[in-house]
Amino acid sequence: MTKRDRTLGSERLFSLQGKSALVTGGSSGLGFMMAEALLRNGVRVYIASRSTERCRAAAQSLAAAGDCVAIAADVNDAQQRQALVTELTSREPGGLSILVNNAGSNWGAALADYPDAAFDKVMRTNVSSVFALTRDLIPLLQRAARPDDPARIINIGSMDGLQVPVVQRVPTFAYSASKAALHHLTRTLAVELGPQHITVNAIAPGFFESKMTDHVLAHYRQDIEDDCPLGRIGSAEDIAGVLIYLASRAGAYVNGTVIPVDGGTSIGKGKRDRSAP
């Protein structure tokens, strides 16, 4: 086997062995799926969420997959955010390899009834807090960064930041706006942090099983599947594949991208009659 054979083999290209990661909102839904995927590929994973009880329960459930640590923290709270950074710095003196900014919130209401407070909360959780946590973790990410193996920031956006969502019937003005903002924040941070050997990319998922999508899947699953050219919602393997790609050597030269993982929903409207109520 030649050196080139070894460098282009999947074992090296997609290896995450020995890396460390923080997954915010890691106690359920997509966050839980991504934490498990990282764990099963040799990453030491810290999951953070607001609820101490849910965070610990998730970490216990994930323990069979690898080394998982629960840190309860509300990313919207500056003091709790700083406590999270301090604990990670103490636990990972060699640096943090991967930051997955997944924690998010949503609110649905008609335009005339949409509360200011709800709009502000969604924007704060989905954009402002992502910026603040990323900014505060830069020193720790720099410690793990290498020219040929950058530290990775992976923001979890949404296909709703790429299109105007219609399937769930209830307008989600702040959510869509926040995810579009997060996608562009991803690009601006990528330009800023690239010279420091830190890449920043975003994943824009479509519908997956999660607490946030429980209601809409229960009521409109058939419409959602008909709206997708592949005719289904996403699975854990779907989100794991793109996450592992971005976090591994295979994705080391990818920077400032927004990758839709939605079965083509955001670009092709499947077979559903768009004029139907």
C-alpha positions, -999 to +999 in steps of 0.1 A: +000+000+000+014+034-010+014+065+011-013+079-012-035+048-007-033+053+031-041+090+030-071+086+006-086+056+025-119+061+043-103+050+076-081+081+077-104+105+059-133+100+082-115+092+115-125+113+145-107+092+171-093+112+200-112+144+193-134+163+218-167+180+211-194+201+227-230+197+214-254+223+227-290+211+230-276+176+231-301+160+254-328+153+227-337+154+190-310+162+165-285+171+193-289+136+208-285+120+174-253+140+166-238+134+201-243+096+196-228+097+161-197+115+175-194+091+204-196+061+182-167+074+162-143+079+191-151+115+201-153+125+238-186+144+238-199+171+262-237+177+259-252+209+273-289+218+278-309+239+302-324+210+322-300+193+346-322+162+348-327+158+311-290+164+304-278+138+329-304+113+317-293+118+281-256+114+291-264+081+309-283+069+279-253+078+257-227+062+280-229+029+261-217+047+229-187+063+244-173+090+268-202+114+273-203+142+299-234+163+308-231+200+316-263+217+324-262+253+310-287+277+294-268+293+265-290+324+267-277+332+302-243+349+302-233+335+336-242+300+327-225+303+294-193+314+311-195+286+336-198+262+306-167+277+290-148+275+323-157+238+329-148+229+293-114+247+296-107+228+329-116+194+314-100+199+280-066+217+285-055+206+251-084+223+234-118+216+220-118+200+186-155+205+176-182+229+186-218+220+174-241+249+180-274+230+180-295+246+208-325+264+193-360+275+199-391+282+178-425+300+181-455+298+159-483+324+157-502+345+132-486+378+122-511+399+141-506+379+173-469+373+171-454+386+205-424+408+206-410+388+235-413+355+215-395+370+185-367+383+207-363+350+225-360+330+193-335+354+178-315+354+210-313+316+213-308+309+176-284+337+167-271+359+196-262+331+219-245+311+191-223+341+184-216+347+221-207+310+229-186+307+198-167+340+206-160+328+241-148+293+230-123+306+204-093+303+227-101+267+235-107+259+198-074+275+189-056+251+212-069+221+192-065+238+157-038+226+133-032+238+097-039+203+083-067+195+108-086+227+118-109+229+148-145+228+136-175+249+143-207+234+130-239+255+133-272+238+129-294+260+108-325+249+089-340+245+055-365+271+067-336+296+065-333+288+028-370+289+019-403+302+032-418+273+052-454+264+044-461+228+054-467+234+092-494+259+084-485+281+114-462+310+106-427+309+123-414+343+114-386+345+140-374+310+134-370+314+097-354+348+101-330+335+128-319+305+107-312+327+077-292+350+099-273+320+114-264+308+079-249+342+071-232+344+105-216+311+096-201+327+065-188+358+082-172+337+110-157+314+084-138+343+069-128+357+103-116+324+118-102+306+088-067+322+092-067+308+128-072+273+114-109+271+126-135+262+100-171+273+103-199+255+084-236+250+088-260+222+083-295+231+072-317+201+082-352+194+070-377+175+091-363+150+116-379+134+146-375+158+175-394+175+203-396+206+181-412+187+152-435+164+173-466+184+167-462+191+130-452+155+122-482+143+142-506+165+121-489+170+087-465+141+082-480+130+049-478+166+035-442+168+047-432+136+030-451+146-002-432+179-001-398+161-002-385+147-035-372+117-016-406+112+000-395+108+037-382+127+067-346+125+078-330+097+099-302+097+124-278+083+098-286+112+075-275+138+100-246+117+112-231+114+078-228+151+070-217+158+106-189+133+104-178+146+070-175+182+083-158+172+115-132+148+099-102+151+076-126+147+047-141+181+054-109+199+064-109+222+034-147+230+036-153+264+051-182+288+051-207+264+035-244+258+043-253+222+035-290+213+032-299+179+046-335+179+036-340+154+008-342+182-017-372+199-001-358+233-002-351+232-039-378+209-053-413+207-040-420+170-044-455+159-056-478+178-032-502+202-048-490+236-037-525+251-042-541+227-017-551+242+016 
